[in-house]
């Protein structure tokens, strides 16, 4: 295979500029996973699409997850900068299309295109950090992106609500344009240029199979409860997804340049780290998505105020991300950081398993802070561990594996917790009268009940929420067991260049 051509490295100031562009990109791509949540009712009303409105969120998640491995591998083969600029451009064009959509099918189609661009932006950003900085510094920079990702999960719904109430839901998409153009200009100037050999054939079959597997997983997790977990559609999707996963193994073994290199997937570090990322993200999104709902329904606060209540969690997340990133520069500490983060996250979930309708704000703040500290210490350390264990030529594919696992974990966590919450609430309120508009299948109708019955329903919802976190907690215990057997190394990562350079490596064909 041919080697990379000479690349132009950013100077010290260029590294800061490049990082600012990448941070803006991660902010935009991660916001678009959450910003529409509070705007969905208004979108459904304006576009007359209540029955299919869930596809507005699912389309983005599905597309971004499905294309992640392909973006990562193409970046390894042809150079990450041009693909990153392409992905960002696709994202911005799709954002305009979302903002101008005149009906629900147009919006869903634009969201698919936006997810394709957003998925590329995120995975290529993480891989570009591996290009720009040395292995010893990756943890610190990856921590910045992790903080942005976590903050976006809280801020997104708030911004969506503000845009919807004060302007129009269309601004939840159109706001991407000015910010994205700035990021695009900075990236074009500051990111190091590099090209890689292109003689290896693209693994079209492997990419197609992997996209189909991702599609199946997202559909199962996103619509399992709505369609029925035992329905023919869900059962068929499960069978088809498993069959495609089995078929993917021999296809990737025979491919000249596999999207998922078998040798990499045979690495304990890659597999265990990806599984830890899956479980940690499942727990994280169960917290980030449903705690605001608990605050709004049980404590009666507005969407904006629920974000204020969540500030201790965000503070814990940002601080621990920053510290974990700095500590991650020492390979010997990586496993300890993972174990500490997973333990704190597990403790946070167990504490959240005790919340009720009468839990006061101070106690909630302490619980949120502990949970945030645990959430923040894990994701980017997992990514750094994997990047340091593979050759530079496989940074994109390795980053894609972790990102893929985390995306599926997020969908899994939201779906499973949502099922636990709704089932638990319905079981505890099925005997309540439905007069006045209360529906045991819809917690947002609790306000229709008279005084004493409303208090009973609020207690039921709080109890169902707490029980859901207790059921999710064992996934982190599994993560702790995996981390005990993890042995972080830097044998592959040492091939990386010094800061502010792009390594020249042959294209990996296996």
Secondary structure, 3 states (H helix, E strand, C coil): CCCCCCCECCCHHHHHHHHHHHHHHHHHHHHCCCCCHHHHHHHHHHHCCCCCCHHHHHHHHHHHHHHHHHHHHHHHHHCHHHHHHHHHHHHHHHHHHHHHCCCHHHHHHHHHHHHHHHHHHHHHHHHHHHHHCCHHHHHHHHHHHHHHHHHHHHHHHHHHHHHHHHCCCCHHHHHHHHHHHHHHHHHHHHCCECCCCCCCCCCHHHHHHHHHHHHHHHHHHHHHHHHCCCCHHHHHHHHHHHHHHHHHHHHHHHCCCCCCCHHHHCCHHHHHHHHHHHHHHHHHHHHHHHHHHHHHHHCCCCHHHHHHHCHHHHHHHHHHHHHHHHHCCCHHHHHHHHHHHHHHHHHHHHHHCCCCCCCCHHHHHHHHHHHHHHHHHHHHHHHHHHHCCCCHHHHHHHHHHHHHHHHHHHHHHHHHHHHHHHHHHHHHHCCCCCCCCCECCEHHHHHHCCHHHHHHHHHHHHHHHHHHHHHHHHHHHHHHHHHHCCCCCCCCHHHCCCCCCCCCCCCCCC
